[in-house]
Amino acid sequence: MYTLYYLPGACSLATQVVLHELDQAVDIVDIQKVDNFSEINPVATVPVLIDGERTLCEGAAILLYLLNKHPSHMLPTSGAGREQAIEDILFANATMHPAYGRLFFIAQQISDESAKAEAFAAAAQAINQLWRVVEQKLASQPFLGGERPSAADIMLAVYSRWGAGFPVNIAHGSNTIRMLADVQITPSFLRALKAEQA
């Protein structure tokens, strides 16, 4: 069984959903209830996955580890499909995630209200541009992964929930709205949400 350290609503939710999609047993641990989490991960971020004697950090690395270990449609074994799946995971993790991360930084670090409003507007503009890229990719297929949700679709569905906590207008196109809704009603996604709320 895997152990996953998480923070409710954080990107670790995507890792848990992927574990459910892979039909893998997982014990989840809220880092807010762990006194020595920085000893487990010196960076003190989630997700952290324990697999026996191995401790894995960084969301994209964890997902690629799991998808390589447990073959599924989410990561083809070779060819252009595999390359695209990896690119999509890295887009979600290294491009979309940091764009949303700016919202948290602005809320926590900028005290001047005028400057904060300007920063939020700029961050939202950047996020909306990224969602337009996603919208274009979804013009010819229901998910980034093709006919079924991929790890990247799951990651984006988690990140898309974060905008509601900030005074920003995040716009999604019709293809994106459908994709996000379809991912968020999957049994794996609902199961992960329920587990975090328990």
N, C-alpha and C positions, 0 to 999 in steps of 0.2 A: 504494500500500500504506500502511496505517496503521501507526503505531508506538504501542504501549501500554506505559507504565511501570507496573510492578506490584510487589507484595510477595506472596510465596507465601501462599495461603490468605486473602488480604485481599479487600475488596469489589471490587477490580479484576478478580477472577475472573469476576464477573457480566458486566463489560464485555466480557471476552474471549469468554464464552459467547454473548452477544448478537451479537458480530461474526461468530462462526461460524454462528449461526442466519441471519444476513443474507448469508452466503456471501461475506464480505469478507476479503481477505488481511490478515494482521496480523503484525508483528514485535514480539515481547514482550521487554521489557528489565527485568530485576530491579534495583530501585533500590539494593539492597545492593551492587551491582557498579558503581554510578555515583558518582564522586567529587563531582560538582557538582550533585547533584539539586536542591538548594535554589535554584540558578540557573534551573532549568527550572520548578520550582514553589516559590515562596517559602514556602508553607505546609508544604511537604515531605510532603504526603500523596498517596496514590494513590486512584483512577487518574488518570493524565495521558495524554491522547491527542493525538498529533501527526497532523495531516492537512494535508500540504503545508506551507504557511506558517503554519497555524493551530495554536495550542497551546490545548487545552481541558482544564479542570480541573473537579472536582466530579462525582461519579458520576451523579447524576440529570440534570445538564445534558448530560453526554456522551451518555447513553443517549437523551435526547430529540433531541439533534443527529443521532445515527446513525439513529434511527427516522424522523425527518423526511426525512433525506437518502436513505434506502433504504426505500421503502415495503414494508410487510409486514403480516401479520395482527396483529402486536404493537402497532401503533398505527393504528387506523382513521383515515381521512382527515377525517372529520367526525362530528358528532352525539354522542349520549350514549355510544357505545362509545369514542370518542376521549377524552371527558372522564373516563370511568371509568378508562381505561388510564393517563392522566396522574395521576389521584388515587391509583391503586394504586402507581405508581412513587414518588410523593412520600411515601406512607405508609411504604413500605419504606425509603426513603432518610432521611426526616426524622423518623420515629417509631420504627420497629423498629431501625434501625442504631444510633441513639444509645442506645437501651435496652441493647443488647449492649455498646456502648462503655463503659458504666458498669462492666462486669465488668473490662475491661482497666484502667480508672482505679483501681478498688479494689485490684486485684492489685499495681499499681505504686506507689500512693501511700499506702496505709494499712498501717502496720507493726504496730499493736496487734492481736493475733489475735482478741480478743473483738469489737472494733469492726469488724474485717474480716469476721468471720462474720455479724454483724448486717447489714452493708452488702450482702454477697452475698445474704443471704436477702431483703432488701428489693428488690434489683435483680431477682432471680429472680421474685419475686411480680409485679413490673411487666411483665417479659417474658412471663410466663405469661398475664397478662391480655390482652396484645396477640395472643398466639397463639389465645386464645379468640375474639377478633374475627375472625381469619383463618378459624378453624374454622366460624364461623357463615356467613361469605361463601361457603365451599366446600360448604355444605349442599345447594345446588341446581345446582352445576356443578363439573366436575373441577378446573378451574384458575381463578384470578382472572380470567384472560383468556378464560374460556369453555371451549371444547372443546380448546384447545391452550395450551401454556404461554406466558405473557406475560413481558415483561421483569421485572415485579414478582415473578412466581413464581420466576424465576431468581435474583433478588436475595435473596428469602427463603430459597431453598435454600442459598445461600452462607452467609448469616448463621446459619442453623440449625446449621451445623457448628461454630460457635465455642463453644457452651456446654460441649462435651466437655472443654475445657481448663481448666475452673473447677469448684470444689466446690459446684455448684448443681444443683438438680433442675428441669430444663426439661421441661414436659409438653406433648405435642402430642395433639390429638384424632385420631380415626381418619381423618377426611377430610384433615387436614393431613399425617398420616404418609404417606398414599397419594400426595398431591400432591408432597411433597418427594422421595419415592422415585422417582416417575415423572420428575421433572425431572432428578434426579441420574443416571439411567441413559440420558439422551438422548445421542446421539453427540456433540453439541456440548459438553455438560458434560464428558463423559469425555475428549474431545480437549483441552479447556482444562486439565483436571487433569494430563494427560500432559505437555502443553507446559510447565507450571510445574515439573514434576518432572524435566524433561530437564536 
